[in-house]
Structures are given as C-alpha cells and as structure tokens.
Amino acid sequence: MDRKNTIAFSAGNAVQTNVVTHVTDPWPVHSANKDIAFSGERMARAVRCYQLGPKDESSGGGSSGVTVNVNGGAGGGASAEGGGSGSQC
C-alpha cells in the first residue's frame, strides 16, 4: 500500500475519471442482444455429460461414430450414426 497525504487513494484523478466516464461504449450494438437461439436438448445433453464425467476409453465408448452439426441446421445438433441418442457424451 502506498503512503499518500490524501484522504483517498484516488484523490487527484478527477480529470482521468471524467475522461473515462464520457468514453462511448466500445462494444458493438449487437453484443447487447441477450436473446440467443439455442437447442435445449443439446444443452441438457451437455450438462448430463458434464455431470457424468469423462468416459472410460477401455469400454469402447469413443466418439468415433458421432456427427456434430455446429452451424445450427434443422437437424437438431449432435446425432449418432449407429446408436441410441441416450448414450451420447
């Protein structure tokens, strides 16, 4: 802690404080949009997989047969090519 002869450590910074106060918001306008489209099914599956923890690779449960749609198509997200959808992680 610095020793200063003032009541507050920020004393004497009024000019800098006023400059920062009047700076326009640097973020783009669309960054304030909180209405983000998402798939609840994919999010629930991700939470479930996170809670279950990492899979044991010796049980043959690798992710080699999983196709993930990341560009938001109508397919609904991740889909397994050869198995049930309940065991995906």
Rosetta blueprint (number, residue, H / E / L):
1 M L
2 D L
3 R L
4 K L
5 N L
6 T L
7 I L
8 A L
9 F L
10 S L
11 A L
12 G L
13 N L
14 A H
15 V H
16 Q H
17 T H
18 N H
19 V H
20 V H
21 T H
22 H L
23 V L
24 T L
25 D L
26 P L
27 W L
28 P L
29 V H
30 H H
31 S H
32 A H
33 N L
34 K L
35 D L
36 I L
37 A L
38 F L
39 S L
40 G H
41 E H
42 R H
43 M H
44 A H
45 R H
46 A H
47 V H
48 R H
49 C H
50 Y H
51 Q H
52 L H
53 G L
54 P L
55 K L
56 D L
57 E H
58 S H
59 S H
60 G L
61 G L
62 G L
63 S L
64 S L
65 G L
66 V E
67 T E
68 V L
69 N L
70 V L
71 N L
72 G L
73 G L
74 A L
75 G L
76 G L
77 G L
78 A L
79 S E
80 A E
81 E L
82 G L
83 G L
84 G L
85 S H
86 G H
87 S H
88 Q L
89 C L
